[in-house]
Every structure is written in structure tokens, then in C-alpha cells.
Amino acid sequence: MASAPVLARAWARPSAHFLRPLSRTLASSRPISQGAQAAVANDASTQGPSFKFEDLNPHLVAAEYAVRGLLPQRAAQIAQELQQGATNYPFDEVIFANIGNPQALAQPPITFFRQVLSLMENENMLLDMANFPHVAALYPADVIARAKDYIRAGADIGAYSASQGVPLVREQVAGYLERRDGVPADPSDIFLTAGASEGISNLLGAIIANPSVGIMIPIPQYPLYSATITLCNGKPVKYYLDEEAGWTLNADELKRQLDEARAAGTDVRALCVINPGNPTGQVLTEDVMREVVQFCRRERLVLLADEVYQANTYQDHLPFHSFKKVVASMPDCRDTVELASFHSLSKGMIGECGRRGGFMELINFDPLVREQLLKRASINLCCNVAGQVMTGMMCEPPAVGEPSYDLYHHEMESLYTSLRRRALILADAFNDMDGIECGQPQGAMYLFPRIYLSDKAIAAAQERKLAPDTFYCLQLLERTGFCVVPGSGFDQYPGTFHFRCTFLPQEEKIASLVHSIQEFQRDWVEEYGLPSMA
Ligand SMILES: Cc1ncc(COP(=O)(O)O)c(C=O)c1O
């Protein structure tokens, strides 16, 4: 029999090797009582972990999230090999253009935001400046004043806040919305959230009351939507964006898909719109948005407006319009259409993805529903307070004349103009390549080029048991180091192929990146040819 220390070690890391021989020994050496038999049976059933893959919630297993899927995993592997000195790749760096995570690609943070937060982190210096005279020398006066304002308002970054969010921050958000839309905003309609994701998933979770509930989502779509609907055991009701018309939204298509879903027994309750779009980057015109709002009124759908890219627009003739402003301009909708709009700290020029800040504004919602959404937020206590404070600064940045204004303005402007330049350079380059078509960048942080794949390329992908666009993207990665996401990760019109790439790589890297993609595409076309229609 095993000695006590051996047993202790074995239980510390239970293993089938240890348990199996033990139960067999017991079974063979002497007659056993009923109780002992039960213990043996229990032993057999407790081999290995008690919580196995097959015990998982099947909705979690079914949910897919391509942005962090196969391509980035392979890219991370290559990056690690390169770091360890591998020389078998025709590049020396992986460029991660698969995810809109600006600061991971060396985008600098906005100084004012970080200064205020650093003082809040070091509250003892801030509140005892007589003993810390360097604070006044290091930090501009408006930074010091702002940090004190937040602390006075109860935004203690080490403490839970109110579940709906710090009241001062919600006032700042409301002030921003009023300036943006020219219509009143009420802080009590605003919920501060951990990124836009938290607001979106909490609301979808509340709407999907049973498995027959359907949510209309754009295709291509940001996979947060399909994944969350799957997790909540609801039904995605897909509507296709119109690629030929710059990925805009078409009311006839909405109606067609809605009718089809309802005829099949789906109880369609909400419509999600992403504007500016991800992955497609389109910016909707006011006319199209009015049609969408009318559609929601007629069909009694809650409108979820994902507006996290509202600061990322690149064509002067296509400015961002908020759904709140559009709804408010429509007398027959302004008091009836239920609108939830989402914004985030992660995008724009701020790009503080890791801070997990954002907000949701609810318009025309039943107060009893709102109460339950507040309860939902309370179950998680609150979202992180540093993210809330930064959301306040996003909505109320330094004003003209304040000491930090010039630097803030310069940083925001130079990030914006650089992003726009990078978008145009990459789009022009794709548009010049045989077998790729991209259109002009309108908004967000992405290009979603269409790739024309020949039968030979599709057959080669099938041989490798890969989707055709996944095969293309893997080849692109292996030969250039450029990591993008296949269009199939966002869903796409059947028979069409795309990839999504961000235009976040550093500007000085863009020229050589373009060069290597051009070479890759030339080789690809030489090897696989193009379909006859391309
Ligand atoms: C359209 C869209 N909505 C929501 C999010 C979620 O962002 P976050 O939770 O960081 O605010 C993203 C992130 O990329 C996005 O692209």
C-alpha cells in the first residue's frame, strides 16, 4: 500500500494512472462489502476531472469568435518562433492586423487621460500636495483639478461604484450626447459598461427570453453578436449588407429576412446595426438610418445601435450621424422607438481597449425593463472605475483655453490624420492588385477586401479541409507575416470571399507591408489563377 506522503502527492495532482491500479487492487484482493463496492464504483466514476468537455454548456461550445481564432493562433506561434531566432520565414516580424486593438500596435495613449488616472492611482500625493511639491511641477493644473473633481465626486478607483456608474461621469456622458446630437440627454438613461461588449451582451441576454427569440444581425457582422446570441440560446436572423452599394443597409432586405424568420416561427424582437460598420467599415447616410428607424417602429423591434466607431470616419461626404439624433428628428418615432446605443473607450483615437470603458444609452425603454437591466448591472456590482473615469474624460476632454488643450488636440488630430492616411494607402494598394477589390474606406478601423478565388484555389483549400478564405489568409500569413481574419469568421454572402484587416499597423511599416502583399498576390495569381468573372 502506498505510504501517506505518496498518497498526498498523488491526490495533489490526481491522475488516472494512480487511481486505476488502486481500485483494481481493492477489487481483487478480498471480498468487499456493499459500502466498499459503492466506494469502488465512485472511485471509477471520479477518475480525471469531474467537469469535462462533454459537461460544458453546449451553447458555450457552439459559440464562435474568429477574431481570436485559427489565424491569430498561428500568427502568435510564428511570432514566438521568430523571437526565438527562427530564420525559416521570409519576414522577420508578424504584423497583427486581425484585431482593432490600437495600443497593441504601438499607438500612444492620450496624455491627459493617463495623467489624470496616474494622479488618481497616487491619491495620497494628490491630496497632500504640500508634502509632494513635485506634483504641481509635473502635472498641468487642469489635470490636477480634474483628478480632484473625480475623487470629490466619489470616483474612488479602488472601491465599487454605483452599479449604473459614477454619477459625475454619467453627467459628462449626457453633456457629450447633448453637444453631439443637439437634443437633451438624461444621465439616468446612461449605464456605464465594461467596454461596449458588456452593455451589448447584457441587453441581448435580457431580450432573449426563450429559444424562439430572434435578433436581426448584419452579415458580415462583428462576431460578438452571433456568439452572444448563441450563448443566450437565441436565434440570429441574418440580413445581408449590400456590398455593391458600399455595404449599406437595405430596407427591402430587412423586411424579406424578417418575414422569412417570422414565417418559420421565430419571434424577432430586435435589430442590431453597426455604424460605422465592423468588419465592413460603411458609414450610413441619414436617409438609410431613417428607413431603419421606420422599419423598427412598424415591426416593433428594439433598435441596438453599435456606434463604437463614431469618431472613425474618413470621407467628408459621409459624416457620422447618431441614431439618437435621427430618431429625435422623426415625430412619429421619437417617443416610441426603443433605442439602445453603445459607445466605447476602445476605438476612436483613444484606443484604450484594455481599460474596458464604455456606455449604453437607453431611449424609450419601459421603466420596468430598465429596472431589470440595472439589476443585471448590479449582479456584477459595477464596471471598473478607472474605465468609467476615462469614459468621462472621453466625453469631456480638456476645453479650449485649458492648459492641456493644445497637447490633447495635437495628439487626437495627428492620430486621426495618420489613421486616415494609412486607410487610404492600404485601400489604394488593394484596389490596384489583381484579384482583390476593396472600395474606399469610409469608417471604423478596417478594410474588408473581396478576394476572387479560382476553382483551383478552392480545391486546394478543400484538400486541406479549410474554408477557401482561411486557406488564402493562412498563405498570406505564412509568406508575408501579415495576420488578417478570413471573411468566413464574420459570415459573408455565400460564394463570396473576403478578409478583414485593420489599418492600425504603424505608418512607417505600411510601405514595406504593401510591397510584400503585392508580391504575395502576384505569386498567388500566378499559382492559382483567377476565376473567369474577376
Ligand atoms: C462593432 C463593435 N462593437 C463592440 C466592440 C466591443 O468593444 P469594447 O467592448 O472594447 O468596447 C467592438 C470591438 O472591436 C466592435 O468592433
The ligand as an SDF file (V2000), in Angstrom:
LIG
                    3D

 16 16  0  0  0  0  0  0  0  0999 V2000
  -18.6050   46.8490  -33.6400 C   0  0  0  0  0  0  0  0  0  0  0  0
  -18.0030   46.5870  -32.2970 C   0  0  0  0  0  0  0  0  0  0  0  0
  -18.7920   46.6260  -31.2290 N   0  0  0  0  0  0  0  0  0  0  0  0
  -18.3150   46.3970  -30.0000 C   0  0  0  0  0  0  0  0  0  0  0  0
  -16.9800   46.1190  -29.8050 C   0  0  0  0  0  0  0  0  0  0  0  0
  -16.5100   45.8380  -28.4160 C   0  0  0  0  0  0  0  0  0  0  0  0
  -15.5940   46.7510  -27.9940 O   0  0  0  0  0  0  0  0  0  0  0  0
  -15.3330   47.0600  -26.4670 P   0  0  0  0  0  0  0  0  0  0  0  0
  -16.0370   46.0540  -25.6570 O   0  0  0  0  0  0  0  0  0  0  0  0
  -13.8590   47.0250  -26.3150 O   0  0  0  0  0  0  0  0  0  0  0  0
  -15.9040   48.4200  -26.2660 O   0  0  0  0  0  0  0  0  0  0  0  0
  -16.1090   46.0630  -30.8950 C   0  0  0  0  0  0  0  0  0  0  0  0
  -14.6920   45.7150  -30.7250 C   0  0  0  0  0  0  0  0  0  0  0  0
  -13.9340   45.5820  -31.6410 O   0  0  0  0  0  0  0  0  0  0  0  0
  -16.6400   46.3130  -32.1710 C   0  0  0  0  0  0  0  0  0  0  0  0
  -15.8680   46.2900  -33.2630 O   0  0  0  0  0  0  0  0  0  0  0  0
  1  2  1  0
  2  3  1  0
  2 15  2  0
  3  4  2  0
  4  5  1  0
  5  6  1  0
  5 12  2  0
  6  7  1  0
  7  8  1  0
  8  9  2  0
  8 10  1  0
  8 11  1  0
 12 13  1  0
 12 15  1  0
 13 14  2  0
 15 16  1  0
M  END
$$$$
